[in-house]
């Protein structure tokens, strides 16, 4: 009994020592002692941007002429446009193209832009080619696909990337991952690698990786699949009635393969897939972009619409509301390839929707975050492009094209 009393007394003394901070007890930890979360430089950069700068990053525009025009200069200076696409009417020669690109970069740089420009073009090969003469022409994707040689497709892609980069571009709207199952397709045809999902996947993914190996952003297109259409979306709205089982076994397959291999950017088409969304074209459909592209196929990169000045959009709604709907559906960048008036209309519509709260800040910030991440991961820069040796470039292209 006496032993128990001594033990109890000892326990009381020890408790008093702990309460008064004496003895061998560990010092009490501060209540808020959590380890600080490391800073996210991309989030910090996004947070430093004004609404005008954020909206600008989410719009990619075309321009008129082969040299700087007041309209494009204004869009860069006043609206902080994030990207520009050059078409055949903008490109005459390698030296002219490089000068134009360098002038665009200089305007952006002198404007104190927080991010470099996406400088893009449609260089697929075949009938969709933007490279100026005398740069070696590339074959159509169908010609590449007929080799059934993925290593060859990779070499062609690397040569495409080298050529696009040589004239100052950093983004190529290629490869086409549509499976051309409709022989009467008026818009795809030989732009596709072939008529089976397996061939398009194996060849298209390797061409994508080849382009990317040169530090050029490849943009796979046209999700969810433009291969079985009978209407040209430049003129009208194509309608595809295939069920989900068919889409998963054919149309989705090349895109799923490309996403698994790290596709950084996907273009969404102006087509109505009735079994995915009976009422809304894919480029404006939350079901298509969020549920299938981001959800089912796990795409976490940048989503860009096809050109919003195409006829398919006009058949549905005006370009301003259509662009707002696309952003709310999950598109990160709105492509407005033509007409300064329509380009300004899109910018004004997105700005008004953001100011009113129709486009929530979280949606805006998520898109801007993905765009910054893309530009930084490819180390894009507004530094001038140097003149090129066309002869040497052509030798590289010819070597790549040799079977």
Order of alpha helices (4+ residues) and beta strands (2+ residues): alpha-alpha-alpha-beta-alpha-beta-alpha-beta-alpha-alpha-beta-alpha-beta-beta-alpha-alpha-beta-beta-beta-alpha-alpha-beta-alpha-alpha-alpha
